[in-house]
Amino acid sequence: MKKFLVFVTLLAILFSNKLLKQYYGLKDALVAGNATSAAQYAEQLVKTLNGIDYKLISEGNINALLKDASGISASNDLKRQRVSFANLSENMISLAKAIKLSDQPIYQVYCPMKKASWLSNEQEIKNPYYGATMLTCGKVVETIKESSN
């Protein structure tokens, strides 16, 4: 039984690390204003989410993330992608606070102009909602180290 629990824990860590890396890739594509790359990262996110067992992440969380990631992957309209990204980010923030997604700190950043947050692997502000127009708009509001679970 212990081996099974260790296996499930390792599986959860692998999927959550992959999920977070794909989210960061999507964020960086939006920062760069690259709708095609954003759609590709969102498609990778969809594939990863579809492979996660509901025992690792709840069905409700997976479905919420899938809805937003699918909307981004199906569009090449940067404005629409950024709207969906705001919802995706809120769901990823909730997930990051509930389960361990990384051994590294995860920064929750807030943009007062968009009234939306996102996750980042660095403290330097690179705004995915406005890209080059307002690249440094935002502030780190929380550092998520890891879940207590």
C-alpha positions in Angstrom: 0.0 0.0 0.0 2.9 2.4 0.8 4.4 1.8 -2.6 1.1 2.6 -4.3 0.8 5.9 -2.3 4.4 6.8 -3.2 3.6 6.1 -6.8 0.4 8.2 -6.8 2.3 11.1 -5.0 5.1 10.9 -7.7 2.5 10.9 -10.4 0.7 13.9 -9.0 4.0 15.8 -8.8 4.9 14.9 -12.4 1.6 16.1 -13.7 1.5 19.2 -11.6 5.0 20.2 -12.6 4.1 19.7 -16.3 0.9 21.6 -15.9 2.6 24.6 -14.3 5.4 24.6 -17.0 2.8 24.7 -19.7 0.9 27.4 -17.9 4.1 29.5 -17.7 4.7 28.9 -21.4 1.2 30.1 -22.2 1.8 33.2 -20.0 5.1 34.0 -21.7 3.5 33.6 -25.2 0.8 36.2 -24.1 3.5 38.5 -22.7 5.2 38.3 -26.2 1.8 38.9 -27.9 2.2 35.6 -29.8 -1.3 34.2 -30.3 -0.2 31.2 -32.2 2.3 30.1 -29.5 -0.3 30.8 -26.9 -2.8 28.5 -28.7 -0.1 25.8 -28.9 0.7 26.0 -25.2 -3.0 25.9 -24.3 -3.4 22.8 -26.5 -0.6 21.1 -24.6 -2.3 22.1 -21.4 -5.5 20.5 -22.6 -3.7 17.3 -23.4 -2.1 17.2 -20.0 -5.4 18.0 -18.2 -7.1 15.2 -20.1 -4.5 12.7 -18.8 -4.8 13.6 -15.1 -6.7 11.2 -12.9 -9.5 12.7 -10.8 -7.8 11.2 -7.8 -4.9 13.6 -8.3 -6.9 16.8 -9.1 -10.7 17.0 -8.6 -13.0 16.6 -11.7 -14.4 20.1 -11.0 -10.9 21.7 -11.1 -9.9 19.8 -14.2 -13.1 20.8 -16.0 -12.7 24.4 -15.1 -9.1 24.5 -16.3 -10.1 22.5 -19.5 -12.8 25.0 -20.4 -10.4 28.0 -20.2 -7.5 26.3 -21.9 -9.7 25.0 -24.6 -11.0 28.5 -25.3 -7.4 29.7 -25.7 -6.3 26.8 -27.9 -9.3 27.3 -30.2 -8.6 31.0 -30.8 -5.9 33.0 -32.6 -7.4 36.2 -31.3 -5.0 37.6 -28.7 -7.8 39.6 -26.9 -10.0 36.6 -26.5 -7.1 34.5 -25.3 -6.2 37.0 -22.7 -9.8 37.1 -21.4 -9.8 33.3 -21.1 -6.3 33.5 -19.5 -7.7 35.6 -16.7 -10.2 32.8 -15.8 -7.6 30.1 -16.3 -5.2 32.0 -14.0 -7.8 32.3 -11.2 -8.3 28.5 -11.4 -4.6 27.8 -11.5 -4.1 30.1 -8.4 -6.7 28.1 -6.5 -5.0 24.9 -7.6 -1.6 26.2 -6.6 -2.9 27.0 -3.1 -4.5 23.6 -2.7 -1.8 21.3 -4.0 2.0 21.4 -4.5 2.7 22.4 -8.1 6.4 23.1 -7.7 9.4 22.9 -5.4 10.1 26.5 -6.5 8.2 29.6 -5.2 5.2 30.6 -7.3 4.4 34.2 -7.4 0.9 35.5 -7.6 0.9 38.8 -9.5 -2.0 41.2 -9.8 -2.7 43.8 -12.5 -4.8 46.6 -11.2 -5.7 47.8 -14.7 -7.1 44.5 -15.8 -8.2 43.6 -12.2 -6.9 40.1 -12.8 -4.0 38.0 -11.5 -1.6 35.4 -12.9 1.1 33.1 -11.7 4.8 33.6 -12.4 8.0 31.8 -11.7 9.8 35.1 -11.2 9.2 38.3 -9.3 9.9 40.5 -12.3 6.6 41.8 -13.7 5.8 40.8 -17.3 2.2 41.4 -17.8 0.4 38.8 -20.0 -2.8 40.9 -20.3 -1.2 43.9 -22.0 2.1 42.6 -23.2 4.5 45.3 -24.5 1.8 48.0 -24.0 2.0 47.8 -20.3 4.7 45.2 -19.7 5.5 46.1 -16.1 2.0 46.8 -14.9 1.3 44.7 -11.8 2.7 43.7 -8.5 3.5 40.5 -6.6 0.7 40.0 -4.1 1.6 36.6 -2.7 4.4 34.0 -2.8 3.0 30.5 -2.9 5.7 28.2 -1.5 3.7 25.0 -1.3 0.5 23.5 -0.1 0.3 22.2 3.4 -1.2 19.0 2.1 
